[in-house]
Amino acid sequence: MATLFLASCFTGPRPTLETVDTLAPVNDPAAESVLRVLTSSPTTSFTVGYEIVTKFGGAVTSATVSFDPILGTSVDIADTRYLYTAEGTTTTCSKSTFECTTGIDETRVSDRQLTSTFHKQSAIERIRQDARVAVGPSVGRTDSLVDMATTCAEFPVVDSAGAPRTKSYCAFDDVSVIASMETADLSVTAISMSPSADPALFQPPA
């Protein structure tokens, strides 16, 4: 039941999933609790599987986020694989043609209203925006999804037609990525969690 509320070691810099927002805290305790989770860096390997619904058009997309402290981060969204290595290099690949290009090409998934950082940095930016435009303070709660504890915030907003709506965000406490997200354009839900990461996911598809 939801409850309301008002490591691998190695030498060198610890890699993060990607660049993380470090702006000043928002003036909303529940939102700040979720942001605190998302701006933290995980220290152990994991893989999260997601089901994502793009509400404009109804497209359903499978996505996988894998993290390893040594290898970096791999993000699979439909046919596209995004690789963020621990050394700082980035690559975008097609899983069907095996073609890869240097850098992150967000246009590959933009038709789904997604970015390669939907699970972290993009969620942080959305939460900050909703905290600014909400018509009241967000409501915080703790919950769980796929047997993992989450910290959540729900924002009261008004849509373009003047109708009241609620946007919600939950983040996994232990791995610092989004667990679920309900917004005007997206429904994101974690459907699986593994405390490991397949090394093959951190390589270009072949």
Buried (B, 14 or more C-beta within 10 A) or exposed (E): EEEEEEEEEEEEEEBBBBEBBEEEEBEBBBBBBBBBBBBBEBBBBBBBBBBBBBEEEEBEBEBBBBBBBBBBBBBBBBBBBBBBBBEEEBBBBBBEEEEEEEEBBBEBBEEBBBBBBBBBBBBBBBBBBBBEEBEEBBBBBBBBBBEBBBBBBBBBBEEEEEEEBEBBBBBBBBBBBBBBBBBEEBBBBBEEBBEEBBEEBBBBBE
